[in-house]
């Protein structure tokens, strides 16, 4: 299934993606993440997740032979910008999205603004999860996250993540993901 995570900066989008990755990891699925390269880190990457995962280059997604896995693409609009829609990399990501579900890939990507994402991608998710930070002020400690989930074929539900700090150790919230193109 394809999941789009929307919300203001610091509203919990990456947190929810990491939580889903943790659940998939505990189910034995392979986890793929677009962690940025970091020549100063011994692993060569500044990892977003703090548990076992594989690194993936979004410019080569269509060529990846992903099957029955969890794919987390953080800061996705950097790679799927509608203004770059004619580029090969954005087209490749769109084509990958058309094939992901039948290959058992649970793809989670995020954006601050839905309309900045290329239409081939933004019109394709099964679920849209919109997160709202409590309190709204990102300078204040996070107390909880309100999430409104909308299913493509109808139905919306609202749910809450209480005590989000319990899962802070599973991910690195200060990673800066950059598109080098």
C-alpha positions as CSV (number, residue, x, y, z in Angstrom):
1,X,0.0,0.0,0.0
2,X,1.1,3.6,-0.6
3,X,1.0,6.0,2.3
4,X,1.4,9.8,2.1
5,X,2.3,11.7,5.3
6,X,1.4,15.4,5.3
7,X,1.8,18.0,8.0
8,X,3.7,21.1,9.1
9,X,7.4,20.8,9.9
10,X,7.9,19.1,13.3
11,X,4.3,17.7,13.2
12,X,5.4,14.0,13.4
13,X,5.5,12.9,9.8
14,X,8.9,11.2,10.0
15,X,8.0,9.9,13.4
16,X,4.9,8.1,12.0
17,X,7.0,6.7,9.1
18,X,9.6,5.5,11.5
19,X,6.9,3.9,13.7
20,X,5.6,2.1,10.7
21,X,9.1,0.9,9.8
22,X,9.6,-0.3,13.3
23,X,6.4,-2.4,13.1
24,X,7.4,-3.8,9.7
25,X,10.9,-4.6,11.1
26,X,9.3,-6.5,13.9
27,X,7.2,-8.5,11.4
28,X,10.5,-9.5,9.7
29,X,10.2,-7.3,6.6
30,X,13.2,-5.6,5.0
31,X,13.3,-1.9,5.5
32,X,14.6,0.5,2.9
33,X,15.3,4.2,3.7
34,X,16.7,7.2,1.8
35,X,19.3,8.0,4.4
36,X,21.7,10.7,3.2
37,X,25.3,9.9,2.6
38,X,27.7,11.3,5.1
39,X,31.5,10.9,4.5
40,X,32.2,11.8,8.2
41,X,30.2,8.9,9.5
42,X,32.0,5.5,9.7
43,X,29.0,3.8,8.0
44,X,29.0,6.4,5.2
45,X,25.4,7.4,6.0
46,X,23.6,9.7,8.4
47,X,20.9,7.2,9.3
48,X,17.3,8.1,9.8
49,X,16.5,4.9,11.6
50,X,18.3,3.4,14.6
51,X,17.6,-0.2,13.8
52,X,18.6,-2.5,10.8
53,X,17.7,-1.2,7.4
54,X,19.0,-0.9,3.8
55,X,19.8,2.4,2.1
56,X,18.1,3.3,-1.2
57,X,18.8,5.9,-3.8
58,X,15.5,7.4,-5.0
59,X,17.0,8.2,-8.4
60,X,17.2,4.5,-9.0
61,X,13.9,3.3,-7.5
62,X,12.4,1.8,-10.6
63,X,15.5,-0.3,-11.1
64,X,15.4,-1.7,-7.6
65,X,13.9,-5.2,-7.3
66,X,11.9,-4.4,-4.1
67,X,9.4,-7.0,-3.0
68,X,7.3,-7.5,0.2
69,X,9.1,-4.7,2.1
70,X,8.7,-1.3,3.8
71,X,10.1,1.7,1.9
72,X,10.4,5.0,3.8
73,X,11.3,8.1,1.8
74,X,11.8,11.0,4.2
75,X,11.7,14.6,3.0
76,X,10.2,13.3,-0.2
77,X,9.2,16.5,-1.9
78,X,12.9,17.1,-2.4
79,X,12.9,14.2,-4.8
80,X,9.3,14.3,-6.2
81,X,8.8,18.0,-6.8
82,X,6.1,18.7,-9.4
83,X,8.3,21.4,-10.9
84,X,10.8,18.7,-11.8
85,X,8.2,16.4,-13.3
86,X,9.9,16.2,-16.6
87,X,13.1,14.8,-15.1
88,X,13.9,11.2,-15.5
89,X,14.2,10.6,-11.7
90,X,10.7,12.0,-10.9
91,X,9.2,9.9,-13.8
92,X,11.0,6.8,-12.4
93,X,9.6,7.4,-9.0
94,X,6.1,7.8,-10.4
95,X,6.5,4.6,-12.5
96,X,7.7,2.8,-9.4
97,X,4.6,3.9,-7.5
98,X,2.4,2.3,-10.1
99,X,4.1,-1.1,-9.5
100,X,4.7,-0.9,-5.7
101,X,1.4,-2.3,-4.4
102,X,1.4,-5.4,-6.6
103,X,4.9,-6.2,-5.4
104,X,3.9,-6.0,-1.7
105,X,5.8,-2.8,-1.1
106,X,4.5,-0.6,1.7
107,X,5.7,2.8,0.6
108,X,5.6,5.7,3.1
109,X,6.6,9.2,1.9
110,X,6.1,12.6,3.4
111,X,5.6,16.2,2.4
112,X,4.8,19.5,4.0
113,X,2.6,20.6,1.0
114,X,0.7,17.9,-0.9
115,X,0.5,20.0,-4.2
116,X,4.3,20.3,-4.4
117,X,4.5,16.5,-5.3
118,X,4.3,15.4,-8.9
119,X,0.7,14.5,-9.8
120,X,1.6,11.0,-10.9
121,X,2.7,10.4,-7.3
122,X,0.4,12.5,-5.2
123,X,-2.8,11.1,-6.9
124,X,-1.7,7.5,-6.2
125,X,-1.6,6.9,-2.4
126,X,-4.1,4.5,-0.8
127,X,-3.8,6.4,2.5
128,X,-3.1,10.0,3.4
129,X,-2.1,10.6,7.0
130,X,-2.2,14.2,8.1
131,X,-0.5,14.9,11.4
132,X,-1.1,17.7,13.8
133,X,1.4,18.5,16.5
134,X,0.2,19.0,20.1
135,X,1.2,21.7,21.2
136,X,1.3,23.5,17.8
137,X,4.4,25.4,18.7
138,X,7.4,23.4,17.5
139,X,9.6,25.0,20.1
140,X,7.6,23.3,22.8
141,X,8.1,19.6,23.8
142,X,5.9,17.3,21.8
143,X,3.0,16.0,24.0
144,X,1.0,14.0,21.4
145,X,0.2,13.8,17.7
146,X,-3.3,13.9,16.2
147,X,-3.5,12.0,13.0
148,X,-6.3,12.2,10.4
149,X,-6.1,9.2,8.0
150,X,-8.1,9.2,4.8
151,X,-8.5,6.1,2.7
152,X,-8.6,6.6,-1.1
153,X,-11.8,4.7,-1.5
154,X,-13.7,6.5,1.3
155,X,-13.5,6.8,5.0
156,X,-11.6,9.0,7.4
157,X,-10.6,8.4,10.9
158,X,-8.8,10.4,13.5
159,X,-6.5,8.9,16.0
160,X,-3.8,10.0,18.5
161,X,-0.2,9.0,19.3
162,X,0.1,9.4,23.0
163,X,3.5,9.5,24.7
164,X,5.4,9.8,21.5
165,X,8.7,10.0,23.4
166,X,8.5,6.3,24.1
167,X,9.6,5.7,20.4
168,X,12.1,8.5,20.1
169,X,15.0,6.0,20.2
170,X,14.0,4.3,17.0
171,X,14.8,7.2,14.7
172,X,17.1,10.2,14.3
173,X,14.9,13.3,13.9
174,X,17.6,15.8,13.0
175,X,18.9,14.1,9.8
176,X,19.0,16.6,6.9
177,X,18.0,14.8,3.7
178,X,19.2,16.7,0.6
179,X,18.6,16.1,-3.0
180,X,21.9,16.4,-4.8
181,X,20.4,16.9,-8.2
